[in-house]
Amino acid sequence: MLSDSEKQLRIIGTQINYYFICKTKLWLFSHHIQMEQESDLVSLGKLLHSKSYKDEKEYTIDNLISVDFIKKQDCLELHEVKKSSKMEKAHEYQLLYYMYYLKNRKGIENIKGIINYPKMRKKVMVELDESKENELNTIIEDIGNIINGDAPKPGRMRICRKCAYFEFCWI
């Protein structure tokens, strides 16, 4: 039987990201209804990453978090590569969760997060502090409630048109 803290750390970064984008998408993805592999936008994002950071290697840790690349400077630098900053809060919390996971599961304290937006030539620094950890605890608990509940009704948003789940929700 998993403890509550172990259950918390079974969440993956994509779920944190989807929490901020769409609760229906989060629920569908978490119930193994995955449409992203057919999305042209997802393919474009992967291509952008491979072209912009071709010498960098993606890291998967415990089959739960996938960091686009890691650098070892005076601390451990986790880098996420994103196409656009339109969903910056979702990107920030996904990266914060990676940092939170490494701190709480692996005991790694000295971590810095950087979101790279190569098309915009922009970098955003992300810092995990106590208030962000408390927020993440609340978010993780809320994600658990969403996943364990009934499918949330989709709410039409501007981003729906470009979503891989559009047909599933609206047709």
C-alpha positions in Angstrom: 0.0 0.0 0.0 1.4 3.4 -1.0 1.5 6.2 1.6 -0.1 9.5 0.8 3.2 11.1 -0.1 4.1 8.2 -2.4 0.7 8.6 -4.1 1.4 12.3 -4.5 4.6 11.6 -6.3 3.0 9.2 -8.8 1.7 12.2 -10.7 3.6 13.0 -13.9 4.6 16.4 -15.3 2.1 16.2 -18.1 -0.8 16.0 -15.6 0.5 19.1 -13.8 0.6 20.9 -17.2 -2.9 19.8 -18.1 -4.3 20.8 -14.7 -3.7 24.4 -15.8 -4.9 24.0 -19.4 -8.0 21.9 -19.1 -9.4 19.6 -16.4 -11.2 17.5 -19.0 -7.9 16.9 -20.9 -6.3 16.0 -17.6 -9.0 13.4 -16.7 -8.9 11.9 -20.2 -5.1 11.7 -20.3 -5.1 10.2 -16.8 -7.5 7.5 -17.9 -5.2 6.5 -20.7 -7.2 8.2 -23.5 -4.3 9.8 -25.2 -4.7 11.6 -28.4 -1.4 13.7 -28.4 0.6 11.3 -30.5 -1.6 12.2 -33.5 -1.3 16.0 -32.9 0.6 18.0 -35.5 1.3 20.7 -32.8 3.0 18.1 -30.5 5.1 16.9 -33.5 6.1 20.5 -34.2 7.1 21.0 -30.6 9.3 17.8 -30.7 10.9 19.0 -34.0 11.6 22.4 -32.5 13.3 20.8 -29.5 15.4 18.5 -31.6 16.5 21.3 -34.0 17.2 23.9 -31.3 18.9 21.6 -28.8 20.2 18.7 -30.9 23.2 18.0 -28.6 21.0 17.8 -25.5 19.6 14.5 -24.2 16.1 14.1 -22.7 16.0 12.4 -19.3 13.2 10.3 -17.9 13.3 9.7 -14.1 11.3 6.9 -12.5 9.0 6.8 -15.6 7.3 9.8 -14.1 9.1 12.9 -15.2 10.8 13.7 -18.5 13.1 16.6 -18.4 14.0 18.0 -21.9 17.7 18.4 -20.8 19.8 18.8 -17.7 23.0 20.8 -17.2 25.3 20.6 -14.2 26.6 24.0 -13.3 27.0 25.2 -9.7 23.7 23.4 -9.3 21.5 21.0 -11.2 19.8 22.9 -14.1 16.5 21.4 -15.4 15.5 22.7 -18.8 12.1 22.5 -20.5 11.7 23.5 -24.1 8.4 25.0 -25.2 7.1 26.3 -28.5 5.2 29.3 -27.1 4.8 31.1 -23.8 1.0 31.2 -24.2 0.7 28.5 -21.5 3.5 29.9 -19.4 1.8 29.1 -16.0 1.3 25.5 -17.0 5.0 25.3 -18.2 6.2 26.9 -14.9 4.3 24.5 -12.7 5.3 21.4 -14.7 8.9 22.4 -14.2 8.3 23.3 -10.5 6.9 19.8 -10.1 10.1 18.2 -11.6 12.1 20.2 -9.1 9.7 19.3 -6.3 9.9 15.6 -7.2 13.7 15.6 -7.3 13.8 17.4 -3.9 11.2 15.2 -2.2 11.9 11.8 -3.8 15.6 12.0 -4.6 16.8 14.3 -1.9 18.4 16.8 -4.5 18.2 20.3 -3.0 20.3 22.6 -5.2 18.1 22.8 -8.4 17.4 25.6 -10.8 14.7 25.5 -13.4 14.8 27.1 -16.8 12.0 27.2 -19.5 13.4 27.7 -22.9 11.3 29.3 -25.7 13.7 29.0 -28.6 11.4 30.6 -31.2 11.1 33.7 -29.0 14.7 33.6 -27.9 13.5 33.8 -24.3 14.4 32.0 -21.1 12.4 32.0 -17.9 14.0 31.2 -14.6 11.8 29.1 -12.2 12.5 28.9 -8.5 11.0 26.3 -6.1 10.3 28.0 -2.7 8.2 27.0 0.3 5.1 28.8 -1.0 5.3 27.0 -4.4 5.8 23.7 -2.7 2.6 24.3 -0.7 0.8 25.3 -3.9 2.0 22.1 -5.5 0.8 20.0 -2.6 -2.7 21.5 -3.1 -2.5 21.0 -6.9 -1.4 17.4 -6.5 -4.3 16.7 -4.1 -6.7 18.4 -6.5 -5.4 16.4 -9.5 -6.0 13.2 -7.4 -9.6 14.3 -6.8 -10.2 15.1 -10.5 -8.7 11.8 -11.7 -10.7 9.8 -9.1 -14.0 11.6 -9.9 -16.2 11.6 -12.9 -15.0 13.1 -16.1 -15.3 16.9 -15.9 -17.6 18.4 -18.5 -15.6 20.3 -21.1 -15.9 24.0 -21.2 -15.3 25.6 -24.6 -12.1 27.7 -24.6 -10.1 29.4 -27.4 -7.5 26.6 -27.1 -10.0 23.9 -27.9 -9.7 24.3 -31.6 -6.0 23.3 -31.5 -6.4 20.6 -28.9 -5.7 16.9 -29.8 -8.9 16.1 -27.8 -11.2 18.5 -29.7 -13.1 15.8 -31.6 -13.4 13.7 -28.4 -15.0 16.6 -26.5 -17.0 18.4 -29.1 -18.1 16.0 -31.9 
